[in-house]
Amino acid sequence: MSSHFCHNNPDKFVKINKPIYGAIRYCRRNGGGHVCFVYGTWKGKMLVLGGNQHDTILIEYPDPTSKGVEYFVPIAYQKFAEKEQEKGLQEVDIKAAQLYFGKAIKINEKDSFDPHEYR
């Protein structure tokens, strides 16, 4: 599937102004783009969920200075998304996620997350 599917299917996806849980985050980059799902926040930073990195699920912080970032939801969720944008993203219980998903979840965080802390 192309990372441009949201742009190429306006009858199925709608762009939203602010990220909500489950929204598709699209980021333009040289040679195409990258998509992932918005998961929440941790320590005030947005977390996203990607599934095509080294055969694992990866929760990571996207670079907040990335340019060309857009958020999409299926068109059927547009009204729901409008209400959710007012609430903002919720803080993630990283311990619960780690316990539930186990080794499938890896946090790409350089400065303060120790995955051994939650085992």
C-alpha positions in Angstrom: 0.0 0.0 0.0 1.3 3.4 -0.9 1.9 6.0 1.8 -0.1 8.4 -0.4 -3.4 6.4 0.0 -5.0 9.1 2.1 -4.3 11.9 -0.4 -5.4 9.6 -3.3 -8.7 8.6 -1.7 -10.6 11.7 -0.6 -13.8 9.8 -0.8 -12.5 7.5 2.0 -10.2 9.7 4.1 -10.5 13.2 5.5 -7.7 15.4 6.8 -8.0 16.6 10.3 -6.2 19.6 12.0 -5.1 18.0 15.2 -4.0 14.4 16.0 -6.4 12.0 17.8 -6.0 8.5 19.0 -5.9 6.2 16.0 -5.5 8.9 13.4 -3.1 8.2 10.5 0.0 10.4 10.7 1.4 11.0 7.3 4.9 12.6 6.9 6.3 13.6 3.6 9.9 12.7 3.0 12.3 12.3 0.1 11.2 9.5 -2.1 7.7 9.2 -0.7 6.2 9.3 2.7 5.8 7.5 6.0 2.6 6.5 7.7 1.9 5.4 11.3 -0.9 5.6 13.8 -1.3 8.2 16.6 -1.2 6.3 19.9 -1.2 9.0 22.6 1.4 10.9 24.6 4.0 10.0 27.1 5.8 12.6 29.2 4.1 15.3 27.0 5.4 14.0 23.7 3.3 12.4 21.0 3.7 8.6 20.5 3.0 6.8 17.3 2.6 3.2 16.4 4.3 1.7 13.4 4.3 -1.8 12.2 6.8 -2.1 9.4 10.0 -1.6 11.2 12.2 -4.7 11.4 9.2 -7.1 11.8 8.0 -5.6 15.0 5.5 -3.2 16.4 7.3 0.0 17.3 6.1 2.8 19.5 8.2 5.9 18.9 8.3 9.6 19.3 8.0 11.3 15.9 10.3 14.3 15.4 8.1 17.3 16.3 10.0 19.5 13.9 9.1 17.3 10.9 7.6 19.3 8.0 4.8 18.0 5.8 3.0 16.2 8.6 -0.7 15.7 8.1 -3.3 13.6 10.0 -6.2 11.6 8.5 -9.1 9.6 9.6 -11.6 7.5 7.6 -14.4 9.8 6.4 -16.9 7.8 8.4 -15.1 9.0 11.6 -15.0 12.7 10.7 -17.6 13.9 13.2 -16.1 11.7 15.9 -12.7 13.1 15.1 -13.9 16.7 15.4 -15.1 16.0 19.0 -12.0 14.1 19.9 -9.7 17.0 18.7 -11.2 19.2 21.4 -10.1 16.7 24.1 -6.5 16.3 23.1 -4.4 13.2 23.2 -4.4 11.1 26.4 -1.3 10.1 28.3 -0.3 6.4 27.7 0.3 3.9 30.5 3.5 2.6 29.0 3.8 0.0 31.7 0.4 -1.5 30.8 1.3 -1.5 27.1 4.6 -3.2 27.7 3.0 -5.8 29.9 0.2 -6.5 27.4 2.4 -6.6 24.2 5.6 -7.8 25.7 8.6 -7.9 23.5 6.5 -6.7 20.5 6.6 -3.2 21.8 9.9 -1.3 21.7 10.1 2.4 22.6 12.5 4.3 20.4 13.5 6.7 23.1 17.1 7.7 23.7 17.0 9.6 26.9 14.7 8.2 29.6 12.9 4.9 28.9 14.3 1.7 30.2 12.3 -1.3 28.9 13.8 -3.5 31.7 12.1 -1.2 34.2 8.8 -2.8 33.3 9.6 -6.5 33.2 
